[in-house]
Amino acid sequence: MTQILEVRRLSMEYTTRSGRTVLALDDIHADIGENEFVTILGPSGCGKSTLLKIVASVIRPSSGEVFFEGRPLTSPTARIGMVFQQPILMPWRNILENVLFPIEMMGKSTRSYDAEARDLLKLVGLAGFEKAMPNELSGGMQQRAAICRALIYDPKLLLMDEPFAALDAMTREELGIELLRIWSERKKTVMFVTHSIQEGILLADRVLVMTARPGRVAASIKIDLPRPRTINMVSTHEYGRYAEEIRSLISGGQQIAAA
């Protein structure tokens, strides 16, 4: 498999307002393959979101390097998109205008992307809601629109930082399966941060398990469940084996050796 992202010796240290130094990430090594769906699991505060922000070039690491498509990644690029925990839609713009906003920010003609935006909204089940305002949509529908916004400029790598965390359990399951359908049709490389072991297993080709702070990669676990995935897989022996292994790694902390 061709590697699209390589993380080497990555560490992140920051200073709190009180002057205390905190090591958030320590000596992270990871390879992400082209079109691979990788989920990242670990205890709260282990640096999962920090890792995504570094890959997105929102923040710079204290040390180490990130290579994207074989080149050092030092600044934001349209080849990488990001979906946040909240949809962050502009309330004064309708859904179609929100999806097209990145194109406008790039200085490109939104008219030339209108058909693509409408196709994306149809893909996620929002056809007919192009002119709706964000407050007229449910939380799940808003997050679907946010995914469209991240896909409109056709990024190669999609970063997702707990995008379904604020949703109720049923909507979260529904959007997880929906995301896999979109991924299978659009074929993107995905890095997906989650606190849910169930979500992490069901979505992934591979799960990266991180230790408690300072975050390190405790294990890289290949998920061999067949695709397409369904929620019924959580009752299978194979799923239970993966869940038990990941739960053990997380509770075992940083003493677990990388797999």
N, C-alpha and C positions, 0 to 999 in steps of 0.2 A: 504494500500500500504506500502510495506517495505521501510523504509528510508535508502538510501545509503549514503547521505551526510547531516550532521547537522552542522550549523554555529551558534555559541553561543557568544553573547556579543562582537562581533568582531569590533575592532576599529583600524585605521591606521593613524598614525601621522608621518610627516616627516619634515625635516628642509631644507629650500631652501639654495642656495649658498649665499644669502644675510643674512642668519641667521634667517629668519622669519620661525616660526612654522606654519604648515598647517595641519589641521585635514581633512583628505580625506574621511575616513569612520568612522561612529559613531554608536556604539551599533547595529550592524547588527545581526539579527536573521533570519535564513532561514532553511527550510527542503526541501530536494530534494528526490523524490521517485525513486525507481529502475525502469529503462526503461522510465522514464518521460522525456519529452522534455520541458525544461523551457527556456524561453527567458527573457532577462534582458534589460529593457528600462529605460531611464532617460536622463536628459540634459547633454550636454558636460561637462566634468570635475567633474562628480558626483562620480567617483570611480568605475565604472563598470569593466573596465579592471584591476584595482588594485585588485578587489575582485577575479577575475579569477586567477591572478598571485599568490594570497595567497592560493587559493585552489590547484593550481599546485605546491605549495611549492617553487616557484621561489623567493618569498620574504616572510618574516615573519611579522605577524601583531604586532602592538604595544601592543595589549591586546586582550583577547578573545581566543576561541578555535574552531578548525575545527575537526569534527569526520568523518572519512570515513570508511564505513562498520563496524561501531561500535567502531573503535579505533581512538585515537588521531592522527591527520595527522601532522607530524613534518618534513618530508623529502620527496623528489620526489619519485614517485612509477610508475612502468610500468602499474599499474592498471588505471592510469589517463593519457590520451593523450590530446594534445593541437594543435589547428589549429589557426595560427596567421592571421593578416590582410593581410600580403603579403605571397606568397607561400614559399619564402626563399629556393628555390631549388639551389643546387650546380651546377653552369654552366658547370663544367668540367665532370659531371656525366650524363649519360643518365637517362631517366625517371625510368626505372626499378631499376637502381642502386640507384637513389634517394629514391625510395620507400623502398628499403631494407636497407638503411643507419642506421636506429635505431637498426635493428637486428645486424648489424656489431658492433655498439657501445656497445651493450650488451654482446659482445663476443661470440655470437651464430653463427652457420653456416648459411650463407645466402642461401646456396644451398637448405637446408631443408625448407626454406620459399619461394623459387622461385615460386612454384605453387600457393601459397596463394597470392603472390604479383600479379601474372598474373590474378588470379581470381578477385582481387580487381580492377585492371585496366579495366578488362572487365565489371565489375559491374558499373563503372562510365563512360563507353563509350570510354575508351582509349585503347581498344584492337587494336594492330597493331602499337601503338606508343611506345612500350617498349624501342626501341633503339633510339628514337628521343631525341635530346638535348633540354633542356628547352627553348632556344631562338627560337626553331622551332615551339613552341606551343603558342597559344593565352593565354591571361591572365586567362580566364575561364578554359581552359584545364590545365594550370599550377596549379590552385587552386584545381582542381579535383585530380591531382597527390598528392598535399599536404594532402588532405583528406585521400587518400590511405596510405600515409606515417604514418599518425596518427593512422590508423586502423590496420596496419600490425602486431602489437604485441597484438592485441585483448584487448584493454583497456576496463574497465568496465564503466568508465566515460569519456566523450569526452567534452573538453572545447573548445569553438569556439569564438574568439575575433574579431567580425566584419569581418568574412572571405570574404564577398562579397562586402565590402564597396568600393573597388577600381574599380569595374566592372561597365560596362554600365547597364542601367536599364533593358534591355531585357535579358541580360546574367544573371543578378542578379536574376530575377524572375525564369529563367530557372533552375539555380543552386539551388534555394530554394526548388523548387518542386522535383528536383533530390535528394537533401539531404533527404527529407522526404521519398522518395522511398528507399534510402539506409538504413535509420533509421528503416523503417518498416521491412526490410529484415534482418538487422544485430542486431537490438534491443539493442541499447546502451542508457545509461542515457546521456542526452545532456544538457549543460548549454551554451546558445548562446547569446552573447552580440550584440546588434544592436542599431542604432539610428533611424531605420525605424519602425514606428508604424505598417505599412502594413505588413512588414516582420515579426515583432514580433508576430502579431496576427495569421497570416497564418501558421506559423511553430509550434506554441506552444500548449501544453496541458495546460500550465499555464504561465502567464506573471508576473514577479516581476517588479514593478514600483519603481524607486528610486527617491529620492528628489535631489535638487541641493546640492552642497557641503556645509557641510559635508554629504556625502551620507548616507541615511537611507532607509529602505524599507518602502515605503509609502503604498503599497497595494500588495496583491497577488490575481491575478484575474484568475479564471479557465475559459478556453476557450472551450465552448461546441459545436463548429462547427464540423460537421461530417467529418470523414476521409473516403477515401483519400481527401486531400485538393486540390482545384484548384484556379487559379488566379481569376476566375469569382466570387468567394465568396466575393470579395471586394465590390460588388454591392448589397449585401444582407442587409436586415434590421439588422440581428444579428451582422454582421461585423461592421456596422455603429455604433451600440450601444456600442460595445467594444472600437472602435476607439475614440468615443466621451468621454467615461469614462477615458480612458488612457490619452488622450490629456488634459483633465481637471485636472487630478492628477499631470501631469508633470508641467503644467503651474501654478498649485496651490502651488507647492513647498512643503517645509517641514511641513506646517501646516496641511497637510492631515493626518488623522489617519490611521493606518494600518488596512487593511480589513481582 
